[in-house]
Amino acid sequence: MKVALQITKDGISLYSGAHEVSDADSFGKACAEAWYGLSRAQMEHESSIGALMEHLDAGVLAQLEGAHISIYRA
């Protein structure tokens, strides 16, 4: 089934994507793609490689803390 995965925090969209989900493995891949997208966005906004290395481990978790994750049939 085609689903829309959306992650929002404080009314701001952090991630939105459509995925084909048929089992636990494909759902895991959809969540991994969302994680990768958040990581990539963080990398693009860091001022230097040093800053990136300091924030890389906790950056996505900090973004997801208090976030709302929604799944809708697309």
DSSP file (Angstrom, degrees, kcal/mol; ACC not computed):
  #  RESIDUE AA STRUCTURE BP1 BP2  ACC     N-H-->O    O-->H-N    N-H-->O    O-->H-N    TCO  KAPPA ALPHA  PHI   PSI    X-CA   Y-CA   Z-CA
    1    1 A M              0   0    0      0, 0.0    20,-3.2     0, 0.0     2,-0.5   0.000 360.0 360.0 360.0 144.7    0.0    0.0    0.0
    2    2 A K  E     -A   20   0A   0     18,-0.2    72,-2.8    16,-0.0     2,-0.3  -0.733 360.0-178.9 -85.7 126.7    1.2    3.5   -0.7
    3    3 A V  E     -AB  19  73A   0     16,-3.2    16,-3.0    -2,-0.5     2,-0.5  -0.921  25.8-134.6-127.7 154.0    1.5    5.6    2.4
    4    4 A A  E     -AB  18  72A   0     68,-3.2    68,-2.3    -2,-0.3     2,-0.6  -0.938  18.5-159.3-105.2 124.5    2.5    9.2    3.2
    5    5 A L  E     +AB  17  71A   0     12,-3.2    12,-2.1    -2,-0.5     2,-0.4  -0.920  14.7 179.8-105.4 123.1    5.0    9.6    6.0
    6    6 A Q  E     -AB  16  70A   0     64,-2.7    64,-3.1    -2,-0.6     2,-0.5  -0.980  14.0-168.3-129.0 137.1    5.0   13.0    7.6
    7    7 A I  E     +AB  15  69A   0      8,-2.7     7,-3.0    -2,-0.4     8,-1.8  -0.990  15.5 172.4-124.5 122.8    7.1   14.4   10.5
    8    8 A T  E     -AB  13  68A   0     60,-2.5    60,-3.6    -2,-0.5     2,-0.3  -0.934  13.4-171.7-129.0 152.5    6.2   17.7   12.0
    9    9 A K  E >  S-A   12   0A   0      3,-2.5     3,-1.9    -2,-0.3    58,-0.1  -0.957  75.9 -11.0-145.8 125.7    7.4   19.6   15.0
   10   10 A D  T 3  S-     0   0    0     -2,-0.3     3,-0.1    56,-0.3    57,-0.1   0.852 129.2 -54.7  53.9  38.2    5.9   22.9   16.4
   11   11 A G  T 3  S+     0   0    0      1,-0.2     2,-0.5     0, 0.0    -1,-0.3   0.479 114.2 117.1  79.0   2.7    3.8   23.2   13.2
   12   12 A I  E <   -A    9   0A   0     -3,-1.9    -3,-2.5     0, 0.0     2,-0.5  -0.892  66.9-124.6-107.1 131.5    6.8   23.0   10.9
   13   13 A S  E     +A    8   0A   0     -2,-0.5    -5,-0.3    -5,-0.2     3,-0.1  -0.621  29.3 174.5 -75.6 120.6    7.2   20.1    8.5
   14   14 A L  E     +     0   0A   0     -7,-3.0     2,-0.3    -2,-0.5    -6,-0.2   0.770  69.7   1.3 -92.2 -33.3   10.5   18.3    9.0
   15   15 A Y  E     +A    7   0A   0     -8,-1.8    -8,-2.7     2,-0.0    -1,-0.4  -0.988  55.9 175.6-156.0 144.3    9.9   15.5    6.5
   16   16 A S  E     +A    6   0A   0     -2,-0.3     2,-0.3   -10,-0.2   -10,-0.2  -0.931  19.4 148.4-150.2 127.8    7.2   14.4    4.1
   17   17 A G  E     -A    5   0A   0    -12,-2.1   -12,-3.2    -2,-0.3     2,-0.4  -0.993  38.6-126.1-159.0 153.6    7.5   11.5    1.7
   18   18 A A  E     +A    4   0A   0     -2,-0.3     2,-0.3   -14,-0.2   -14,-0.2  -0.864  33.8 176.3-103.7 137.1    5.4    8.8   -0.1
   19   19 A H  E     -A    3   0A   0    -16,-3.0   -16,-3.2    -2,-0.4     2,-0.7  -0.971  34.4-121.7-141.0 150.7    6.5    5.2    0.3
   20   20 A E  E     -A    2   0A   0     -2,-0.3     2,-0.5   -18,-0.2   -18,-0.2  -0.868  36.8-176.4 -92.4 115.8    5.3    1.8   -0.8
   21   21 A V        +     0   0    0    -20,-3.2     3,-0.1    -2,-0.7    -2,-0.0  -0.964  25.0 146.8-121.4 124.8    4.8   -0.2    2.5
   22   22 A S        +     0   0    0     -2,-0.5     2,-0.3     1,-0.3    -1,-0.1   0.505  69.6   0.8-128.7 -14.3    3.8   -3.9    2.5
   23   23 A D  S  > S-     0   0    0      1,-0.0     4,-2.0     0, 0.0    -1,-0.3  -0.915  87.5 -76.4-160.3-177.0    5.6   -5.3    5.6
   24   24 A A  H  > S+     0   0    0     -2,-0.3     4,-2.4     1,-0.2     5,-0.2   0.866 124.6  54.2 -61.7 -36.8    7.8   -4.5    8.5
   25   25 A D  H  > S+     0   0    0      2,-0.2     4,-2.1     1,-0.2    -1,-0.2   0.930 110.0  44.7 -65.2 -45.7   10.9   -4.4    6.3
   26   26 A S  H  > S+     0   0    0      2,-0.2     4,-1.7     1,-0.2    -1,-0.2   0.833 112.8  52.3 -70.2 -30.4    9.5   -1.9    3.8
   27   27 A F  H  X S+     0   0    0     -4,-2.0     4,-2.2     2,-0.2    -2,-0.2   0.908 108.9  50.9 -67.9 -40.9    8.1    0.3    6.7
   28   28 A G  H  X S+     0   0    0     -4,-2.4     4,-2.4     1,-0.2    -2,-0.2   0.887 108.6  51.6 -61.1 -39.9   11.6    0.2    8.3
   29   29 A K  H  X S+     0   0    0     -4,-2.1     4,-2.1     2,-0.2    -1,-0.2   0.875 107.9  52.1 -65.7 -37.1   13.1    1.4    4.9
   30   30 A A  H  X S+     0   0    0     -4,-1.7     4,-1.7     2,-0.2    -2,-0.2   0.916 111.7  46.2 -64.3 -42.7   10.6    4.2    4.8
   31   31 A C  H  X S+     0   0    0     -4,-2.2     4,-2.3     1,-0.2    -2,-0.2   0.882 110.8  53.2 -67.4 -37.5   11.6    5.4    8.3
   32   32 A A  H  X S+     0   0    0     -4,-2.4     4,-2.6     1,-0.2    -2,-0.2   0.881 107.0  52.2 -64.3 -37.6   15.3    5.0    7.4
   33   33 A E  H  X S+     0   0    0     -4,-2.1     4,-2.3     2,-0.2    -1,-0.2   0.885 109.0  49.8 -65.2 -38.2   14.7    7.2    4.4
   34   34 A A  H  X S+     0   0    0     -4,-1.7     4,-2.2     2,-0.2    -2,-0.2   0.921 111.0  49.4 -64.5 -43.4   13.1    9.9    6.6
   35   35 A W  H  X S+     0   0    0     -4,-2.3     4,-2.5     1,-0.2    -2,-0.2   0.921 111.3  49.4 -60.5 -45.1   16.1    9.6    9.0
   36   36 A Y  H  X S+     0   0    0     -4,-2.6     4,-2.8     1,-0.2    -1,-0.2   0.901 109.3  52.2 -61.7 -41.4   18.5   10.0    6.1
   37   37 A G  H  X S+     0   0    0     -4,-2.3     4,-2.1     1,-0.2    -1,-0.2   0.897 110.6  47.0 -63.0 -40.9   16.6   13.0    4.8
   38   38 A L  H  X S+     0   0    0     -4,-2.2     4,-1.9     2,-0.2    -1,-0.2   0.896 113.3  49.3 -67.4 -39.7   16.8   14.7    8.2
   39   39 A S  H  X S+     0   0    0     -4,-2.5     4,-2.3     2,-0.2    -2,-0.2   0.913 110.8  50.1 -63.7 -43.3   20.5   14.0    8.5
   40   40 A R  H  X S+     0   0    0     -4,-2.8     4,-2.0     1,-0.2    -2,-0.2   0.904 109.0  51.0 -63.8 -42.3   21.1   15.3    5.0
   41   41 A A  H  X S+     0   0    0     -4,-2.1     4,-0.9     1,-0.2    -1,-0.2   0.889 109.9  51.0 -62.3 -38.6   19.3   18.5    5.8
   42   42 A Q  H >X S+     0   0    0     -4,-1.9     4,-0.8     1,-0.2     3,-0.8   0.916 108.0  52.3 -64.4 -42.7   21.4   18.9    8.9
   43   43 A M  H >< S+     0   0    0     -4,-2.3     3,-0.6     1,-0.2    -1,-0.2   0.878 106.5  53.8 -60.9 -38.4   24.6   18.4    6.9
   44   44 A E  H 3< S+     0   0    0     -4,-2.0    -1,-0.2     1,-0.2    -2,-0.2   0.728 110.7  46.6 -69.8 -21.7   23.6   21.1    4.5
   45   45 A H  H << S+     0   0    0     -4,-0.9    -1,-0.2    -3,-0.8    -2,-0.2   0.502  84.8 106.5-102.0  -4.6   23.0   23.7    7.2
   46   46 A E    <<  -     0   0    0     -4,-0.8     3,-0.1    -3,-0.6     4,-0.0  -0.489  64.8-140.4 -75.5 147.1   26.2   23.2    9.3
   47   47 A S  S    S+     0   0    0     -2,-0.2     2,-0.3     1,-0.1    -1,-0.1   0.738  77.0   2.2 -80.9 -23.8   28.8   25.9    9.0
   48   48 A S  S  > S-     0   0    0      1,-0.1     4,-2.0     0, 0.0    -1,-0.1  -0.964  73.1-104.1-155.1 167.8   31.8   23.6    9.0
   49   49 A I  H  > S+     0   0    0     -2,-0.3     4,-2.4     1,-0.2     5,-0.2   0.846 120.1  56.3 -66.7 -32.9   32.9   20.0    9.0
   50   50 A G  H  > S+     0   0    0      2,-0.2     4,-1.7     1,-0.2    -1,-0.2   0.923 107.8  46.7 -63.4 -44.6   33.8   20.4   12.7
   51   51 A A  H  > S+     0   0    0      1,-0.2     4,-1.8     2,-0.2    -2,-0.2   0.894 111.4  52.8 -63.9 -39.9   30.4   21.6   13.6
   52   52 A L  H  X S+     0   0    0     -4,-2.0     4,-1.9     1,-0.2    -2,-0.2   0.926 107.7  50.0 -61.4 -45.7   28.9   18.8   11.6
   53   53 A M  H  < S+     0   0    0     -4,-2.4     4,-0.5     1,-0.2    -1,-0.2   0.848 110.3  51.5 -64.4 -33.9   30.9   16.2   13.5
   54   54 A E  H  < S+     0   0    0     -4,-1.7     4,-0.3     1,-0.2    -1,-0.2   0.868 121.3  31.1 -68.5 -36.4   29.9   17.6   16.8
   55   55 A H  H  X S+     0   0    0     -4,-1.8     4,-2.1    -5,-0.1    -2,-0.2   0.544  93.5  91.1-101.8  -9.0   26.2   17.5   16.0
   56   56 A L  H  X S+     0   0    0     -4,-1.9     4,-0.6     1,-0.2    -1,-0.1   0.897  87.1  46.9 -60.6 -46.1   25.8   14.5   13.7
   57   57 A D  H  4 S+     0   0    0     -4,-0.5     4,-0.4     1,-0.2    -1,-0.2   0.926 126.2  25.9 -64.2 -46.4   25.1   11.9   16.4
   58   58 A A  H  > S+     0   0    0     -4,-0.3     4,-2.6     1,-0.1     5,-0.2   0.544  99.5  90.1 -96.6  -8.0   22.5   13.7   18.4
   59   59 A G  H  X S+     0   0    0     -4,-2.1     4,-1.8     1,-0.2    -1,-0.1   0.914  90.9  40.0 -59.7 -49.9   21.2   16.1   15.7
   60   60 A V  H  X S+     0   0    0     -4,-0.6     4,-2.2     2,-0.2    -1,-0.2   0.908 115.8  51.7 -69.1 -40.8   18.4   13.9   14.2
   61   61 A L  H  > S+     0   0    0     -4,-0.4     4,-1.4     1,-0.2    -1,-0.2   0.906 109.0  51.0 -61.5 -40.1   17.3   12.7   17.7
   62   62 A A  H  < S+     0   0    0     -4,-2.6    -1,-0.2     1,-0.2    -2,-0.2   0.890 110.2  49.9 -63.7 -38.6   17.1   16.3   18.9
   63   63 A Q  H  < S+     0   0    0     -4,-1.8    -1,-0.2    -5,-0.2    -2,-0.2   0.878 112.3  47.4 -66.0 -36.9   15.0   17.2   15.9
   64   64 A L  H >< S+     0   0    0     -4,-2.2     3,-2.4    -5,-0.1     2,-0.4   0.673  82.8 109.0 -81.3 -17.5   12.6   14.2   16.5
   65   65 A E  T 3< S+     0   0    0     -4,-1.4     3,-0.1     1,-0.3    -3,-0.0  -0.458  98.3   2.4 -63.1 118.8   12.2   14.9   20.3
   66   66 A G  T 3  S+     0   0    0     -2,-0.4   -56,-0.3     1,-0.3    -1,-0.3   0.487 101.9 139.0  82.1   4.0    8.7   16.1   20.7
   67   67 A A    <   -     0   0    0     -3,-2.4     2,-0.5   -58,-0.1    -1,-0.3  -0.379  51.8-127.4 -79.0 160.3    7.9   15.7   16.9
   68   68 A H  E     -B    8   0A   0    -60,-3.6   -60,-2.5    -3,-0.1     2,-0.5  -0.945  19.4-161.0-109.6 121.1    4.6   14.3   15.6
   69   69 A I  E     -B    7   0A   0     -2,-0.5     2,-0.4   -62,-0.2   -62,-0.2  -0.909  12.0-175.2-107.0 125.2    4.9   11.4   13.1
   70   70 A S  E     -B    6   0A   0    -64,-3.1   -64,-2.7    -2,-0.5     2,-0.4  -0.922  13.2-164.3-123.0 144.5    1.9   10.7   11.0
   71   71 A I  E     +B    5   0A   0     -2,-0.4     2,-0.3   -66,-0.2   -66,-0.2  -0.994  14.3 177.1-129.1 125.4    1.2    8.0    8.4
   72   72 A Y  E     -B    4   0A   0    -68,-2.3   -68,-3.2    -2,-0.4     2,-0.4  -0.935  36.8-107.4-125.8 148.2   -1.6    8.3    5.9
   73   73 A R  E      B    3   0A   0     -2,-0.3   -70,-0.3   -70,-0.2    -2,-0.0  -0.622 360.0 360.0 -71.3 127.6   -2.8    6.1    3.1
   74   74 A A              0   0    0    -72,-2.8   -71,-0.2    -2,-0.4    -1,-0.1   0.429 360.0 360.0 -97.3 360.0   -1.8    7.8   -0.1
